[in-house]
């Protein structure tokens, strides 16, 4: 039994080393996946911000166009033509 003890310890250390290496690699893979997920979330967030900004621009333009059509030019509402300053 005394002659087998060093071999048993060596096998245990080898198994522990394999287990720790696997744990390390799985941690690295998980870290890479989380990093990719973060980048994807950031890109989605930026796309949503861009879409909202585009919608605001379109809405402002539509509002400006609607207000421009709702307010007639001077002289058009009453049917009167602007008078020259000298008369």
C-alpha positions in Angstrom: 0.0 0.0 0.0 2.9 2.4 0.8 4.2 2.0 -2.8 0.7 2.9 -4.2 0.2 6.0 -2.1 2.4 8.3 -4.3 0.6 7.1 -7.5 -2.8 7.6 -5.9 -1.8 11.2 -4.9 -0.4 11.8 -8.4 -3.7 10.6 -9.9 -5.7 12.8 -7.5 -3.5 15.9 -8.4 -3.9 15.1 -12.1 -7.7 14.8 -11.8 -7.8 18.1 -9.8 -5.7 19.8 -12.4 -8.0 18.6 -15.2 -11.0 19.7 -13.3 -9.5 23.2 -12.6 -8.5 23.6 -16.3 -12.1 22.7 -17.3 -13.5 25.1 -14.8 -11.1 27.8 -16.1 -12.1 27.2 -19.7 -15.8 27.2 -19.0 -15.3 30.5 -17.2 -13.6 32.0 -20.2 -16.3 30.7 -22.6 -19.0 32.2 -20.3 -17.1 35.5 -20.2 -16.9 35.6 -24.0 -20.6 34.8 -24.3 -21.5 37.6 -21.8 -19.3 40.0 -23.6 -21.0 39.2 -27.0 -24.4 39.5 -25.3 -23.4 42.9 -23.9 -22.3 44.1 -27.4 -25.5 42.9 -28.9 -27.6 44.7 -26.3 -25.6 47.9 -26.9 -26.2 47.6 -30.6 -29.9 47.0 -30.1 -30.1 50.0 -27.7 -28.4 52.2 -30.2 -30.7 51.1 -33.0 -33.7 51.9 -30.9 -32.3 55.3 -30.0 -31.7 55.9 -33.7 -35.3 54.8 -34.6 -36.7 57.1 -31.9 -34.7 60.1 -33.1 -35.8 59.4 -36.7 -39.5 59.3 -35.6 -39.0 62.6 -33.7 -37.6 64.2 -36.8 -40.5 63.0 -39.0 -43.0 64.1 -36.4 -41.5 67.5 -36.1 -41.5 67.8 -39.9 -45.1 66.7 -40.1 -46.1 69.2 -37.4 -44.3 72.0 -39.1 -45.9 71.1 -42.4 -49.4 70.9 -40.7 -48.9 74.2 -39.0 -47.7 75.8 -42.2 -50.8 74.6 -44.0 -53.1 75.6 -41.1 -51.8 79.2 -41.0 -52.5 80.8 -44.4 -50.2 83.4 -45.8 -51.1 87.0 -45.0 -54.0 88.2 -47.2 -55.2 84.7 -48.1 -57.5 84.2 -45.2 -59.7 87.3 -45.9 -59.3 87.2 -49.6 -57.6 90.6 -49.5 -54.4 91.4 -51.3 -51.7 93.2 -49.3 -51.8 97.0 -50.1 -48.7 98.7 -51.2 -47.2 101.0 -48.5 -47.8 104.2 -50.6 -51.6 103.9 -50.9 
